[in-house]
Amino acid sequence: MDKENILNLFLKTNALLEGHFLLTSGKHSNQYFQCAKVLQYPGYAELLSKIIADYFSTFHIDTVIAPAIGGIVVGQEVARQLDKKSIFAERVNGKLTLRRGFEITAGEKVLVCEDVVTTGGSVFEVIEVVKNSGGNVVGVGMIVDRSNGKVDFGVPQISTLQMEVVTYEPSECPLCKKGIPAIKPGSRGLSL
């Protein structure tokens, strides 16, 4: 699928929001990709994840890991297509960690999947979880790269959609200066 068709999926499912948003990174933006709105349709989840799975199909991968909550559907679907184990890391006291009996063994080859990347913070945290467990990160796959390729994870990486989306530091945000309240539609900060 080309960029235009993928972007049309976001528009068709009302997954590309316009407004004033507080991003997980702490930055503000006038656009927000709510991947859950696209991924709620299994056919679209399969289609987008296939781009990632096809890219990594020749890599030796034992496990696919994703940060909770946003990356879980992507990680699960990519793992299904690659016929690999799927696990996720979740926040405990603000830090991503493995729970629920999930583990990574020494030398295990791991693919990290995420829904949306702006600064890559959650992905970098998951990479540390993998490394601290003795695993080897072989790549990163994401649905949307809001950095337009500027975030480099130091391993092979692919996104189904790359876009340069404007972000602002809160102190410099023109939407704040206009008095428009920011909303946070993402999952970070939820009590689960």
URBELUR-V699586 format. One record per residue. N is the residue number from 1. PHI is phi in whole degrees, 0 to 359 (* if undefined). OMEGA is omega as a letter, one per 20 degrees, with the letter a starting at -180 (999 if undefined). Layout:
n: {N/N}
phi: {PHI/PHI}
omega: {OMEGA/OMEGA}
This chain:
n: {1/2/3/4/5/6/7/8/9/10/11/12/13/14/15/16/17/18/19/20/21/22/23/24/25/26/27/28/29/30/31/32/33/34/35/36/37/38/39/40/41/42/43/44/45/46/47/48/49/50/51/52/53/54/55/56/57/58/59/60/61/62/63/64/65/66/67/68/69/70/71/72/73/74/75/76/77/78/79/80/81/82/83/84/85/86/87/88/89/90/91/92/93/94/95/96/97/98/99/100/101/102/103/104/105/106/107/108/109/110/111/112/113/114/115/116/117/118/119/120/121/122/123/124/125/126/127/128/129/130/131/132/133/134/135/136/137/138/139/140/141/142/143/144/145/146/147/148/149/150/151/152/153/154/155/156/157/158/159/160/161/162/163/164/165/166/167/168/169/170/171/172/173/174/175/176/177/178/179/180/181/182/183/184/185/186/187/188/189/190/191/192}
phi: {*/270/305/298/293/293/299/297/298/295/291/298/261/56/264/255/264/244/160/230/236/265/273/304/292/96/278/249/207/267/228/218/267/262/304/303/291/278/288/293/261/306/295/289/300/296/298/291/292/298/299/291/299/297/299/263/297/263/277/279/231/262/215/248/235/220/280/283/262/305/276/301/297/297/301/298/290/296/298/300/291/271/57/236/292/236/226/217/257/227/279/231/53/82/238/292/208/273/224/59/83/293/209/236/264/303/85/297/266/235/257/263/236/214/277/231/241/248/253/86/307/294/295/300/296/295/302/295/301/297/297/295/271/92/277/242/279/261/177/226/238/218/285/238/252/287/273/58/89/284/278/242/270/78/221/304/216/214/231/281/213/248/215/268/254/294/231/229/292/307/290/247/287/293/289/296/296/275/81/278/293/271/244/239/279/283/265/298/96/287/269/248}
omega: {r/a/a/r/r/r/r/r/r/r/a/a/a/a/r/a/r/r/r/a/r/a/r/a/a/r/r/r/r/r/r/r/r/a/r/r/r/a/r/r/a/r/r/r/r/a/a/a/r/r/r/a/r/r/a/a/a/r/r/a/r/a/r/r/r/r/r/j/a/a/a/a/r/r/a/a/r/r/r/a/r/a/a/r/r/r/r/r/r/a/r/a/r/a/r/a/r/r/r/a/r/r/r/a/r/r/a/a/a/r/r/r/a/r/a/r/r/r/a/a/a/r/r/r/r/r/r/r/a/a/r/r/a/r/r/r/a/a/r/r/a/r/a/r/a/a/a/r/a/r/a/a/r/r/r/a/r/r/r/a/r/r/r/r/a/r/a/r/a/a/a/a/r/r/r/a/r/r/r/a/r/r/a/a/a/a/a/r/r/r/a/999}
